[in-house]
Each structure stands twice: as structure tokens, then as C-alpha cells.
């Protein structure tokens, strides 16, 4: 994705995919596939869902992943707990990074909120350092803002 217009088109495609489908898992599966098809230089994209005191692996595209993440651990835990986007240029410099895939070098994690509650995170990894830009952060943030209420949580 090179521009916000690219992300706007991606958002429209995602909304069309989930428009008439109430099932959460089906929607998250299609969205992870859509992102995987359209984002370059990534090696993992998927969702972690809040269950109890952990984030539990949801639909994803990529290599086998960590199944459970404590809410106070890793980039996903920090994004969830702080309800803020975490854009990490070099995951090896992030204290407490969880290395599910040794090939991952950079990461962006976006919280997903429904009715004011954080319910999940979208996690995207790249095998390249500093892969995610301010444009990616803004585009993905707007993407999440538009789809989060329609996902079926």
C-alpha cells in the first residue's frame, strides 16, 4: 500500500466482504486473507481475541503462531492494554517481544474496540525492519475504525 487511497479501497473491499455476514470467524478469516493478499512484505497477519486474561489466536494467514498471549506480554498485549496502536520498527528492541516467528523483524498491532471495549487486536508482522510507515498506521487505523462495529463481536 503506497497511499491512503489504497487503504480506502481496501476498506471498501473489506466492508463489502462482511456486509451481510454476521459470523465473527468468517469475517475475520476473510479480512485476514484480504490483508494478506494486498499488503506487501508481510509474513503474518491475523487476529488475537480477548478471552479471560489472555489474547487467543483467531483467524490468520502465515506460519504457525503463538496460541495464547498474556495481556501484559509482547506487542499485542501492550496494544490491547493501552488501547493504542503499536508500530515497532525492530521487534528485537521491544522489551518482552514474543518471537512466534523468528523471521519477523517489524510489527504493527491495532486494537479493535466494540462499544468502548477492546475486544481483539489485529497483528501484522514483516520480515523487514521498519516495514510499517505512518501511512500504513493511518490507513490501517481508518480500516479498523470502519470495520470494527460490523465484524460480529
N, C-alpha and C positions, 0 to 999 in steps of 0.2 A: 504494500500500500504506500503510495507516494504522496497522497494528498487527503485532505479531509473529505473531498468529494468522493474519493474511492471508498472511504469508510461510510459515507452517507448511502452510497449504493449498496454496500454490504449490509447495512442496517435495514434497508428496504427489502432486500432478499431474505434476511432472517425473519422479519415481520411477516412476510408472505408465507414462509415455511410454517410458522407457528400460529398463524391467524385462526385457523379452525380446529386446532388440535389442543385439547385440554390436558393431555398426559405430559407430566413433567419429564419423565425419562425420554420419551420420544422427542420432545422439543430440545432437550439438552444434547441428545445424540445428534440430531440434525444440525444444531448450531455448532457443535464441535467439529463436525465434518465440513461444514461451510467455511469455518475459520481455517481449518487445516488446508483446504483447497485454495484459499485466497491469500493467505499470509505466506510470504517467502521467508526462507532462512529460519524456520522453526523446526523443532524436533519433538514437541509435545504441546498439546492444547486440550484442556478439559476442565472439568468442574469438580470441586470438593463441596459436599453438602454438610451443613451443620447438623450433627446428631449428638445430643448429650453434651459432653465436654470435649468433643473431637470434631474434626472435619473428616468426612468419609468419602472415599473416592466415588465419583459419579461417572457419567459418560465422558469418554475422552478419545483422542486419536494420538497414537505414538506407542512407545515402548511400554512394557510393564511398569507400573507406578507404585509408589507407596500407597497403601490402602487407608491407613489412619494417620492423622496428624493431630497432635495435641494443640489446643487453641493458643498455647503460649510458645509454640515452636515454629521455626522456619519463616519463610517469606509469606506463605499462605496464612499462618497463624497471626502474623503481625498485621496483614491486610484485614483479616477478619476482626481481630480485637480492636484495632484502631479505626476501623471503617474508613480506611484511606487506601488509595492506590499505592502499590509498592512497585517502583520501576528500578530494577537493580542492574547496573551496568556489568558488574562482575560478582557473580554469586559466591565466589570463593572469599570475597572480602566482607560478606554479610555474616555477622555473628550468629551462630546457630543454624546456618543453612543446612537443609536436609538434602543430601545428594541422592535422589532417587535414580537419576541417570547421570553417570559420570561425564557424559558428553555435553551436558548443559553448562553454558558459560554465563548467560544472562537470562533475566526473567522479568515478567510483568504479571502482577496479580491484582485483580479488580474485585472489590466486594460487590455482592448482589443483595439488594435490600427490597423487602416487601413490607408495606405498611410500617415503615420506620424501623424494621428489624433486619439485621444482617442474617441472611439465611444460607448463603453459599459464597464461594469465590470462583472466579474464572482465572485459571492459571495458564500462562503461555511461557514456554521455555525455548531458548535458542542455543545452538551450538557455537554461536559467535558472541564475542564480547561486545557490550554496548550496542546490541541489536535494536533496542526499542528507543524510539525518539519521542520528543514532545508531541509530534504529530500522531504517532501511534497511541500515546497516552490519551490525548484529547479525543481522537477518533474512537478508540475503544471505550472510553468513558461515556461518550454520547451513545454508542452502540448499546452499552449496558443500560443506560437511562431509558432508552426506548423499549427494550425488550423485557426488562425485569418484571414488570407488572403483568406481562402476558405469558409468562413461562408456565404457569400452572402450579405454583407453590401453594 
